[in-house]
Amino acid sequence: YLASIVGTNQDVFSWLLIVLAFILLFGYRRVRSMMGYPTILPVGIDIDGVLGEQVIPVLARIKERKRIGVGLTKDNITEWDLAIDGSSIDKEIEEALLDPEYVREMPVMQGSTTAMSELSKSLHIIITTNRPLETETETIAWLKGHFPKSYHEYANTRIFGKETLGLRVLVDDYLGNVKRFASAGGTVLLFSQPWNQSQDTELEELMRAG
């Protein structure tokens, strides 16, 4: 039966790996508690737009390869789905993430390595990302290269959502993730970027309620 599923659905193994990762993540915390270790404060840190600078290199990429977005800078990206000559910034980033070279060469956000080193000394850091599952190998290699001792767990939340991880705090730049996490009762630190500066009534209501 498994062979039949694999033959008709190539995503089965990806699903299994994600479910296994979640089981291990929650099991690890439960075992710590049972063994009498101090309660840890789990903090989720996003990758793109928080640890990694994804917009500047993708703008350079589409200008060179597609001749679109000419004249645009990061400051012009005031919406996450900003239209760009028949495409959009979010679609272009999704496409670029499937290129291993783009992932490998992504610059780190200025100050992120120092900040992560300090945070990991007193907090339990879980790297959370909604990147395509196909990027896992390169993403983990990038993290190990730039933040080798600055995080404790890694979780791809593309399918399940960051609000399902049991985190107490989330640091993220994407308003969609921020609002879902806050709606679930979590504490959110919005990482300032040009695309999250516009007025958002739903977010303002969540802030007042929290």
N, C-alpha and C positions, 0 to 999 in steps of 0.2 A: 504493500500500500504506500509506503514512504517513497519507493522508487517511482511509483505512478505519479505521486504528487510532485516530486522533483522534476519529473519529465515534462509536466504541464505548467509548472509554476516555478520560475527561477528564483523567486523571492523567498521561498520556503526557508532556506538556510539562514537568510538574513533575519527573518522573523524569529527563528529559533535562537539565534545568537543574541538578539535584543532581549527576548524573554529571559534567557539565561543570565544575561548581565544584570537585569533588574532583580532576579532572585538572589544572585550573589551579593548585590549592593545592600538589599534589605537584610539578608542573612548576616552579613558582616556586622552591621550595626546591632542586631539582636544579640549576637554572640558577645560583643563587647559589653553590652548591658548585663548579660547573664554572668559574665566573668568579673563584674564589679568595677570595670574601668569607668573613669569619669564620663559623664554625658558630653557628647561632642556636639558642637553647633555646626550643622551641615549648611554650607553656603555654596550656591551654584553660581558659576562664572561662565558667561557666554564666550564664544570665540570671536566670531566675525563682528567687527564693530566695537569690541571691548578689548580683546587681546590681540587680534589681528586686524590690520588695515586692509580691508577688502575693496573699498571703493576706488581709491586712487589707482591701483594697478588695473582694475577692470575698465576704468575710463581710458587708460592708455591702450589697453588691449583692443577695445572696440574702435578706437580712433585709427589704430594701425591696421587692423584686420578687416573692418567693415566700413570704415570711413563714415562712421556715425558718431554723434556726440561731440563733434568738433567744437571747441570753445567752452565746453562744460568743465567745471571744476567740482571738487567735492562740496564746496559751499552751495553749489547750485542744486544739490540733491536734497531738496526739502521735503520730498515724499518718497516713501520706500518703493512705490510702484511708479515712480516718475516716468512718463512716456519719453522715449528717445528715438526719434526718426523711425517710427513703425515698430519699435521694440519697447522695452522698459528696463530700468536699472535692475529690478529684481530678477527678471528673466535672464539678463546678461550675466549676473553673478551666479545664478544657478548653473548656467551653461559653463561658465569659467571654472567652477568648482569641480567639474568632471574632468578637467585637464590636470593631471598630476603635477605638471610643472608650475601651474598657477598656484596650487596649494603649497608646494614645496617652497616657492619663492615669495610667498606672501610676507610682507614686512610686519614686524610686531608693532603694536601701538606704543608710542613713546611713553616711557615710564612704567610699562606693564610688567617687565621682568623684575624690577626692584619691588614694585607693589606686591606682586604675587609671592615673592620670596618672604616678605614681611608678613603678609596675611596668613600664609601657610604655617607659620610658627604658632599661631594661637587659634586658628580655625580649621575645620575639616573642609577642604576645598574639593568640590565636585565640578569638573568641567562639563558643561552641558551645551549641546549643539543640535540644531535642526538640519545640519548638512545632509545631502544625499548619502545614503548608505554606501554607495560606491566609493566615497572619499575616505572611508575609515582608515585604511592602511597609511595613506599619506598624511591624514590629519593627526593620527597618533604619533607618527614619526616627527611631524612638525612640532607637536607639543613636547616630545622628549628632547628635541633639539634646542628649543628655546626656554622651556620651563621644566627641566629634568627633575627637580626636587621640590617643585612648588605646587603640586596638587596631589590628591590622594585617590580620587576616583574619576572615572570618565564615563559619560552616558550619552548616547545618541537618543534624543527625544523627538525625533522627527515624527514618529508614529504616535507615541503615547502622550507627549506634552510635558513640559517642565514642571507643571503643577502636580504631577503624579509621583515625583521622586521623594517626597517627604522632606523637602528642603525647608529651612526656616527663613532663609534670605536668598534672593536672586538678584544678581547684577546683570543687566541686559540693556540693549539699546533699541530693541524692536518693540514697538508699542503693543503689538498683538500678544507677545509673550508676557509683557508687563501686566496688561489688563487681565489676562487669564489667571496669572499667578496671584495677583492681588484679589481677584474675585474669589479665589479658593482660600483666602485668609492668610496668605504669605506676605512677608515684608519685602518690598522691592526697592532697589536702588537703580534709578534710571541713569544709564551712562549717556551723557550728553553727546548728541550728534545732530547734524543739520536736519535729518529726517524725522526727528522726534520733538521738534521745537514748536510746531504749530499747535493751536488750541485744540484740545480734545475734551469734549464735555463728559464722556464716559469716564475718562481717567481722572478728571477733576472731581467727579462725584465719588469715585473710589477713594481718592485722597482725603476727602472730607469725612467719608464714613470710617476710614482707618485711623 
